[in-house]
């Protein structure tokens, strides 16, 4: 007699702190979007939306595909440091499927986890190596953003009146780079001086994990420099996506200011006060582009189209995943049901 199957284990319920923070974030996002729409007025938004030219979206999705391909190539370069070489299609498939499943996790960290889990499940790459490569890729991308943010803020002080705010951003980005360099240089001394313990155990452990992730690739300076340069190229592609969206709504925003504003917008995405890139990003778009004469309705529409087009591209990755899984399952069923033919 067979034992009755045990019931599936239930996932632990989120704590009241996590639920409270999720509710607070949802309230913030809805409130900010409502405030912006009320400030801009629906008539102005309707007028901008009516002038959207759909043919530009062909180029927009091609640019999204180019950005995902370049990010995948950069990821593959870091994996080579661990002597892992994968065909580009397999790595790209892991990237888009990880992005799809991570899209439903309310944090950018969830997307990173989904990507290295997808890579370890779809390829022979060990989970630890996959996680390390994703962590290092994010770290190099963050360093490149800090560099461009520092330069952008200094350049913008020559065009805009908000010199105090921009200088603060420049100093913050430059200070972050200096702090990171000191942490890498004196990591062993600082690790002994500040061991992870008490209430600061989790954040200190995360900081040292980032440092250790970078340490693995120290013996490959040329490759790291190449990854850094490609990260700068990714920022250019992101600016071109925004410029194409501006052209789609017939906005005359200058390409120069898009390049200079995008590092600030990219850094703002690290703030956990958005849902599916909705919320803080719209407010920052309206705030920054108002300095260069772009109407609030236009900048708000560009930011919404940016989030929407990214979501559609990510959902396309999910459709590819389910289509491939459907083909695999149908092949497995056909192989199991194929009649056995005895050979004589």
C-alpha positions in Angstrom: 0.0 0.0 0.0 1.4 3.3 -1.0 1.7 6.2 1.4 -0.5 9.2 0.7 1.5 11.9 -0.9 2.5 14.6 1.4 1.0 18.0 0.8 3.2 20.6 -1.0 5.1 22.9 1.3 3.5 26.3 1.4 5.7 29.4 0.9 6.3 31.4 4.0 4.0 34.4 4.3 5.7 37.8 4.0 6.3 39.6 7.2 4.2 42.6 8.2 7.1 44.9 7.6 7.4 43.7 3.9 3.7 43.9 3.4 3.6 47.4 5.0 6.5 48.5 2.8 4.8 47.1 -0.3 1.6 49.0 0.6 3.5 52.1 1.3 5.3 51.8 -2.1 2.0 51.2 -3.9 0.5 54.2 -2.2 3.5 56.4 -3.2 3.4 55.3 -6.8 -0.4 55.8 -7.2 -0.2 59.1 -5.4 2.7 60.4 -7.4 1.1 59.4 -10.7 -2.2 61.0 -9.7 -0.4 64.2 -8.7 1.5 64.4 -11.9 -1.6 63.8 -14.0 -3.6 66.4 -12.1 -0.7 68.9 -12.4 -0.3 68.3 -16.2 -4.1 68.1 -16.9 -5.7 65.4 -19.0 -6.3 67.7 -21.9 -2.6 68.4 -22.4 -1.8 64.7 -22.1 -4.6 63.8 -24.6 -3.1 66.3 -27.1 0.3 64.8 -26.8 -0.9 61.2 -27.2 -3.0 62.1 -30.3 0.2 63.1 -32.1 2.1 59.8 -31.5 3.5 58.4 -34.7 3.3 54.6 -34.4 6.0 53.8 -37.1 8.7 54.9 -34.6 7.9 52.0 -32.4 9.5 49.6 -34.9 12.8 51.4 -34.2 12.2 51.5 -30.5 11.7 47.7 -30.2 14.8 47.2 -32.4 16.8 49.3 -30.0 15.4 47.4 -27.0 16.6 44.2 -28.8 20.0 45.7 -29.4 20.3 46.8 -25.8 19.4 43.3 -24.6 21.9 41.7 -27.0 24.7 44.0 -25.9 24.0 43.3 -22.3 24.0 39.6 -23.0 27.4 39.9 -24.8 28.8 41.8 -21.8 27.5 39.1 -19.5 29.2 36.5 -21.6 32.5 38.3 -21.3 32.4 38.1 -17.6 31.6 34.4 -17.7 34.8 33.9 -19.7 36.8 35.0 -16.7 35.6 31.8 -15.1 36.5 29.8 -18.2 32.8 29.5 -19.1 32.0 29.9 -22.8 28.4 29.6 -23.9 26.7 30.1 -27.3 25.2 33.5 -27.6 21.6 32.2 -28.3 21.6 30.2 -25.0 22.9 33.1 -23.0 20.4 35.5 -24.7 17.6 33.1 -23.9 18.6 33.0 -20.2 18.8 36.8 -20.2 15.3 37.4 -21.6 13.6 34.6 -19.6 15.3 35.8 -16.4 14.1 39.4 -17.2 10.6 38.1 -17.7 10.2 36.2 -14.5 12.1 38.9 -12.6 9.7 41.5 -13.9 7.1 40.2 -11.5 9.4 40.5 -8.5 9.0 43.9 -6.8 12.8 44.8 -6.9 15.7 45.0 -9.4 17.5 42.5 -7.2 14.7 40.0 -8.0 15.4 40.4 -11.7 19.1 39.6 -11.1 18.2 36.5 -9.1 15.9 35.3 -11.9 18.6 35.8 -14.5 21.3 33.7 -12.8 18.7 31.0 -11.8 17.6 30.8 -15.5 21.2 30.5 -16.6 22.0 27.8 -14.1 18.9 25.8 -15.0 19.3 26.1 -18.8 23.0 25.6 -19.0 25.7 23.6 -17.1 26.9 26.7 -15.3 27.0 26.4 -11.6 24.6 28.6 -9.5 27.5 30.3 -7.7 29.3 31.2 -11.0 26.1 32.5 -12.5 25.3 34.6 -9.5 28.8 36.0 -9.4 28.7 37.0 -13.1 25.4 38.8 -12.6 26.7 40.6 -9.5 29.9 41.6 -11.3 28.0 42.8 -14.3 25.8 45.0 -12.1 28.8 46.4 -10.3 30.6 47.4 -13.5 27.4 48.9 -14.8 27.0 50.9 -11.6 30.5 52.2 -11.8 30.1 53.3 -15.4 26.8 55.1 -14.4 28.6 56.8 -11.6 31.3 58.0 -14.0 28.9 59.4 -16.5 26.7 60.9 -13.8 29.8 62.8 -12.5 30.6 64.1 -16.0 27.0 64.9 -16.9 26.4 66.9 -13.7 29.5 68.9 -14.3 28.6 69.6 -17.9 25.0 70.5 -17.0 26.2 73.2 -14.7 27.2 75.2 -17.8 23.7 75.0 -19.2 21.3 75.1 -16.3 20.8 77.3 -13.2 20.4 74.4 -10.8 24.1 74.3 -10.2 23.9 73.4 -6.5 21.8 70.2 -7.1 23.9 69.1 -10.0 27.2 69.7 -8.2 25.8 67.7 -5.3 25.1 64.8 -7.7 28.5 65.1 -9.2 30.2 65.0 -5.8 28.0 62.1 -4.7 28.9 60.1 -7.8 32.6 61.0 -7.5 32.6 60.2 -3.8 31.0 56.8 -4.5 33.8 56.0 -6.9 36.5 57.0 -4.4 34.8 55.0 -1.6 34.6 51.9 -3.8 38.3 52.3 -4.8 39.3 52.5 -1.1 37.2 49.5 -0.2 38.9 47.4 -2.9 42.4 48.6 -2.0 42.1 48.2 1.8 39.4 45.4 1.9 41.3 43.0 4.2 42.1 45.7 6.8 38.5 47.1 6.7 37.0 43.6 6.8 38.9 42.9 10.1 38.0 46.3 11.5 34.3 46.1 10.6 33.2 42.5 10.8 29.5 41.8 9.9 27.7 41.6 13.2 24.7 43.1 15.0 22.0 45.1 13.2 24.5 46.0 10.4 25.3 42.4 9.6 23.2 42.1 6.4 24.2 45.4 4.8 27.9 44.9 5.6 27.7 41.3 4.3 26.2 42.6 1.0 29.0 45.2 0.7 31.7 42.6 1.1 30.0 40.3 -1.3 30.1 43.1 -3.9 33.8 43.6 -3.2 34.5 39.9 -3.4 32.6 39.7 -6.7 34.9 42.4 -8.2 38.0 40.7 -6.7 37.4 37.6 -8.8 37.9 39.6 -12.0 40.9 41.6 -10.8 43.3 39.3 -12.8 41.5 40.3 -16.1 42.0 44.1 -16.3 41.7 44.3 -20.1 38.5 42.3 -20.1 37.0 44.5 -17.3 38.0 47.6 -19.2 36.2 46.2 -22.2 33.1 45.4 -20.1 33.2 48.9 -18.7 33.4 50.4 -22.3 30.4 48.3 -23.4 28.5 49.5 -20.4 29.0 53.0 -21.6 27.7 51.9 -25.0 24.5 50.5 -23.3 23.9 54.0 -21.8 24.1 55.5 -25.3 21.6 53.0 -26.6 19.3 53.8 -23.7 19.5 57.5 -24.6 18.7 56.7 -28.2 15.6 54.9 -27.1 14.4 58.0 -25.2 15.3 60.2 -28.2 13.3 57.9 -30.6 10.3 58.1 -28.2 10.6 61.9 -28.1 10.5 61.8 -32.0 7.4 59.6 -31.8 5.5 62.3 -30.0 7.0 65.0 -32.1 8.9 66.6 -29.2 11.9 68.8 -30.0 14.0 67.8 -27.0 17.7 68.0 -27.8 19.7 64.7 -28.0 22.5 66.3 -25.9 20.2 66.8 -22.8 18.9 63.3 -23.1 22.4 61.9 -23.0 23.2 64.1 -20.0 19.9 63.3 -18.1 19.9 59.6 -18.6 22.6 58.7 -16.0 20.5 60.6 -13.4 17.4 58.7 -14.4 19.2 55.3 -14.5 20.6 55.9 -11.0 17.1 56.8 -9.8 15.8 53.4 -10.7 17.8 52.0 -7.8 15.4 53.7 -5.5 12.9 51.1 -4.4 9.9 53.4 -4.8 8.7 52.3 -8.2 6.5 49.4 -9.5 7.4 48.2 -13.0 9.4 51.5 -13.5 6.3 53.5 -12.7 6.4 56.1 -10.0 9.7 57.9 -9.2 11.0 57.7 -12.8 8.0 59.8 -14.1 8.6 62.4 -11.5 12.3 62.7 -12.3 11.6 62.8 -16.0 9.2 65.8 -15.5 11.6 67.5 -13.0 14.7 67.2 -15.2 13.3 68.0 -18.7 11.4 71.0 -17.3 14.8 72.7 -17.0 15.3 72.6 -20.8 11.9 73.8 -21.9 10.2 70.4 -22.4 6.5 70.5 -21.4 5.4 68.4 -18.5 2.9 66.6 -20.7 5.6 65.6 -23.2 8.2 64.4 -20.6 5.5 62.5 -18.7 4.3 60.8 -21.9 7.9 59.9 -22.9 8.5 58.3 -19.5 5.3 56.3 -19.7 6.1 55.1 -23.2 9.6 54.1 -22.0 8.1 52.0 -19.2 5.4 50.5 -21.4 7.7 49.6 -24.3 10.1 48.0 -21.9 7.3 45.9 -20.4 6.1 44.8 -23.8 9.6 43.8 -24.8 10.0 41.8 -21.6 6.6 40.1 -22.1 7.8 39.1 -25.6 10.7 37.3 -23.9 8.1 35.5 -21.8 6.1 34.5 -24.9 9.3 33.1 -26.5 10.0 31.1 -23.3 6.5 29.6 -23.1 6.5 28.8 -26.9 9.8 26.9 -26.6 8.6 25.1 -23.5 5.4 24.1 -25.3 7.5 22.7 -28.2 9.6 20.7 -25.8 6.7 19.3 -23.9 5.0 18.2 -27.2 8.2 16.5 -28.3 8.4 14.7 -25.0 4.8 13.5 -25.3 5.3 12.3 -28.8 8.4 10.4 -27.9 6.6 8.7 -25.0 3.6 7.7 -27.1 5.5 6.6 -30.1 4.7 2.8 -30.6 7.6 0.4 -30.1 8.6 -1.4 -33.3 10.4 -4.6 -32.8 13.4 -5.1 -35.0 14.2 -8.6 -36.5 
